[in-house]
Amino acid sequence: MNRILLASAFLLVSISAVFADETPSAQPASAVVSPVPAAVSPVPAAVSPAPKAPALKLVEPHLHITRSNIAGHARIALTFDACMGQADERILSTLVRERIPATIFVTARWLKRNPAVLAVFLQNPDLFELENHGQNHIPAVDRPTLIYGIASAGSPQAVRQEVEGGAAAMVAAGIPAPHWFRGSTAKYDLSAIGEIRAMGYRIAGYSVNGDGGSLLGAVITEKRIASARDGDVVISHINQPTHAAGEGVAKALADLKTKGTQFVRLEDVEDTGDDKTTQ
């Protein structure tokens, strides 16, 4: 009996050993190998935003003339823009009657519509200096923008066309070749100023805005022009006969002459303009 029990015990131990060799043993968590992860696409490097174009800087240049330095006889340069439309006879008749000299900036568009007034200018060369206000009254800015609702030339080529087109129309009308240019709105960007200067023109700024684009009333226009001091350059408009501003311009000119003001054209005196418009 003892032999039978011993044999049975031996058989159970042997079978257990066999199953122990075939069954994998449990491994501690730290020893478990994680499955290989699937390939991950590399994260693209951050793309730098395209550099922004520099902000468009517009300037409205100032212009002054040499002072008389004589008490009671201030020297003032009157400049008038003839943009489009007709002519303001209130201003023109005052200039002719009072023999007040002035510089008139004309566009090609204005010249086409006002041959009779042009004849008056040409018949009085001692009074009127005619200069270039452009072909189509487009702001001389060489990048696209709006100025007072007016689209700019928008490129260097278009600026050149505006300037050269205005000059060509003047010469064709019998006017001597211009030496000054004033663009629509009197605003420019610095690169356009360089381009116009390279074409041989001085750029006419101003120091007194007489009529606010011919949009001011007669009384305030008169006061603005009357405020001009020795060495100032006044800008006003001579192409808005239906606007009240013209009445104020005419009255201010007559009053200034009575006070002994010396009126000159730009071609008659030395001048200084900022933003490299005359240097």
C-alpha positions in Angstrom: 0.0 0.0 0.0 2.8 2.4 0.9 4.4 1.8 -2.4 1.2 2.6 -4.3 0.8 5.9 -2.4 4.4 6.9 -3.0 4.0 6.2 -6.7 0.9 8.3 -6.9 2.5 11.3 -5.2 5.5 11.1 -7.5 3.2 11.1 -10.6 1.3 14.2 -9.4 4.6 16.1 -8.8 5.8 15.3 -12.3 2.6 16.4 -14.0 2.7 19.7 -12.1 6.2 20.4 -13.2 5.3 19.8 -16.8 2.4 22.4 -16.7 4.6 24.8 -14.8 7.1 24.8 -17.7 4.5 25.4 -20.4 2.5 28.2 -18.7 4.2 31.7 -18.8 4.7 33.2 -15.4 3.1 36.5 -14.5 5.4 39.5 -14.9 5.4 42.6 -12.7 3.8 45.7 -14.4 7.1 47.3 -14.8 8.3 44.5 -16.9 5.4 44.5 -19.4 6.5 45.8 -22.8 4.0 48.2 -24.4 3.1 47.5 -28.0 5.0 49.6 -30.6 2.9 52.7 -31.4 1.8 53.4 -34.9 3.9 55.9 -36.9 3.0 59.5 -36.1 3.2 62.2 -38.7 5.7 64.9 -37.7 4.0 68.2 -36.6 4.8 70.8 -39.2 6.8 73.8 -38.1 4.9 77.0 -37.5 4.6 79.0 -40.6 5.6 82.7 -40.2 2.9 85.1 -41.4 3.8 87.0 -44.5 5.3 90.4 -43.7 2.8 93.2 -43.8 3.3 96.1 -46.3 4.4 99.2 -44.4 1.5 101.5 -43.6 0.9 104.2 -46.1 2.1 107.5 -44.8 0.5 110.6 -46.4 1.9 114.1 -46.0 0.4 117.5 -46.8 3.5 119.6 -47.3 3.9 123.2 -46.1 5.4 125.9 -48.2 6.6 129.4 -47.2 8.2 132.2 -49.1 10.9 134.7 -48.2 9.4 137.4 -45.9 9.5 141.1 -46.7 10.3 141.9 -43.1 8.7 145.3 -43.6 6.1 146.3 -41.0 2.7 146.8 -42.5 3.7 145.2 -45.8 3.5 141.5 -45.3 4.5 139.5 -48.4 2.0 136.7 -49.3 1.8 134.3 -52.2 -1.7 133.6 -53.4 -2.3 130.2 -55.1 -5.5 129.0 -56.6 -6.5 125.6 -57.8 -8.6 125.3 -60.9 -9.6 121.7 -60.6 -12.7 121.1 -62.7 -15.9 122.9 -63.5 -16.1 126.6 -64.4 -14.4 129.8 -63.1 -15.4 132.0 -60.2 -15.7 135.5 -61.8 -15.9 137.0 -58.3 -12.3 136.0 -57.6 -11.0 136.5 -61.2 -12.5 140.0 -61.5 -11.0 141.1 -58.2 -7.6 139.8 -59.2 -7.7 141.7 -62.5 -9.3 144.9 -61.2 -7.0 145.2 -58.2 -4.0 144.0 -60.2 -3.2 141.3 -57.6 -0.8 138.7 -58.9 -1.4 135.0 -58.2 -0.3 131.5 -59.1 -3.0 129.4 -60.7 -2.8 125.6 -60.8 -4.8 124.3 -63.7 -5.8 120.7 -64.7 -6.2 119.5 -68.3 -9.9 119.0 -67.6 -10.4 122.6 -66.5 -8.5 124.0 -69.5 -10.8 122.2 -71.9 -13.9 123.8 -70.4 -12.6 127.3 -69.9 -10.9 128.7 -73.0 -12.2 132.2 -72.4 -10.8 132.4 -68.9 -7.5 131.0 -70.1 -7.4 133.9 -72.5 -7.7 136.3 -69.6 -4.8 134.6 -67.9 -2.6 134.7 -70.9 -3.5 138.4 -71.6 -2.2 139.3 -68.1 1.2 137.6 -67.8 2.3 140.2 -65.2 -0.5 138.9 -62.9 -0.9 135.2 -63.5 1.6 132.4 -63.3 0.0 129.2 -64.6 1.2 125.9 -63.1 0.4 122.2 -63.2 -2.5 120.7 -61.2 -2.5 117.4 -63.2 -4.3 115.8 -66.0 -7.5 114.4 -64.3 -7.3 115.7 -60.8 -6.1 112.4 -59.3 -4.1 112.4 -56.0 -0.4 111.9 -56.7 0.0 108.9 -54.5 1.7 105.8 -55.9 -0.2 103.2 -53.9 -3.9 102.5 -54.0 -5.9 104.5 -51.4 -8.8 106.9 -51.1 -8.3 110.5 -50.1 -11.5 112.5 -49.3 -13.3 109.8 -51.4 -11.0 110.3 -54.4 -9.0 107.3 -55.7 -5.3 107.9 -55.8 -3.1 107.3 -58.9 -2.1 104.0 -57.3 1.2 103.4 -59.0 4.4 105.2 -60.0 3.4 105.0 -63.7 0.0 106.5 -63.0 1.6 109.3 -61.0 3.9 110.1 -63.9 0.9 110.1 -66.3 -1.0 112.5 -64.1 1.9 114.9 -64.0 3.0 114.6 -67.6 -0.6 114.6 -68.9 -1.3 117.9 -67.1 1.9 119.5 -68.4 1.2 118.4 -72.0 -2.3 119.9 -71.9 -0.9 123.2 -70.7 1.8 123.4 -73.5 -0.8 122.4 -76.1 -3.0 125.3 -74.8 -0.2 127.9 -75.3 1.0 128.0 -71.7 4.7 128.0 -71.0 6.0 124.7 -69.7 5.2 124.5 -65.9 7.8 124.2 -63.2 5.5 123.6 -60.2 3.1 120.8 -59.5 0.3 120.5 -57.0 -1.6 117.2 -56.9 -5.3 116.8 -56.2 -6.0 117.0 -52.4 -2.5 118.4 -51.9 -1.6 115.1 -50.2 1.3 112.7 -51.3 3.2 109.8 -50.1 7.0 110.2 -49.8 7.9 108.0 -52.7 5.6 109.9 -55.0 7.3 113.1 -53.9 10.6 111.7 -54.9 9.3 110.6 -58.3 7.8 114.0 -59.0 10.9 115.8 -58.0 12.9 113.5 -60.2 10.7 114.7 -63.1 12.0 118.2 -62.5 9.1 119.7 -60.6 8.9 121.7 -57.4 5.8 120.6 -55.3 3.6 123.4 -54.1 2.5 123.0 -50.5 0.9 125.9 -48.6 0.8 127.4 -45.1 -2.8 128.8 -45.0 -5.9 126.9 -46.1 -8.0 129.8 -47.2 -11.3 128.1 -48.2 -11.3 124.5 -46.9 -11.5 123.1 -50.4 -14.1 125.8 -51.3 -16.5 124.3 -48.8 -16.3 127.0 -46.1 -18.7 129.9 -45.8 -17.9 133.4 -46.9 -17.2 134.8 -43.4 -14.8 132.1 -42.2 -13.0 132.1 -45.5 -12.5 135.8 -45.3 -11.1 135.4 -41.8 -8.8 132.6 -42.7 -7.2 134.5 -45.6 -7.0 137.7 -43.6 -5.0 135.8 -41.0 -2.1 135.3 -43.5 1.2 136.6 -42.2 4.5 137.7 -43.8 5.9 134.7 -45.8 2.6 132.7 -46.0 1.4 130.8 -49.0 -2.4 130.8 -49.3 -4.4 128.0 -51.1 -7.9 128.6 -52.3 -10.1 127.6 -55.3 -11.1 129.5 -58.3 -13.4 126.9 -59.9 -16.5 127.0 -57.7 -18.6 130.0 -58.7 -21.7 128.7 -56.9 -19.9 128.3 -53.5 -20.1 130.9 -50.8 -16.4 130.7 -50.2 -15.6 132.7 -53.3 -17.3 135.8 -51.9 -15.1 135.5 -48.8 -12.0 135.1 -51.0 -12.7 138.2 -53.0 -13.5 140.4 -50.0 -10.3 139.2 -48.1 -8.1 140.0 -51.1 -9.4 143.6 -51.5 -9.0 144.2 -47.7 -5.5 142.9 -47.6 -4.4 145.1 -50.5 -5.9 148.1 -48.7 -3.7 147.2 -45.7 -0.6 147.3 -47.8 0.0 143.6 -48.3 2.5 142.7 -51.0 1.2 139.9 -53.2 3.7 137.8 -55.2 3.7 134.7 -57.5 5.7 131.6 -56.6 8.1 132.3 -59.5 8.9 135.8 -58.1 10.4 134.8 -54.7 12.6 132.3 -52.9 10.7 129.5 -51.0 11.1 126.7 -48.6 9.0 123.5 -48.6 9.1 120.7 -46.2 9.1 116.9 -46.9 11.8 117.5 -49.6 9.2 119.1 -51.9 11.5 122.0 -53.1 15.0 121.0 -52.0 
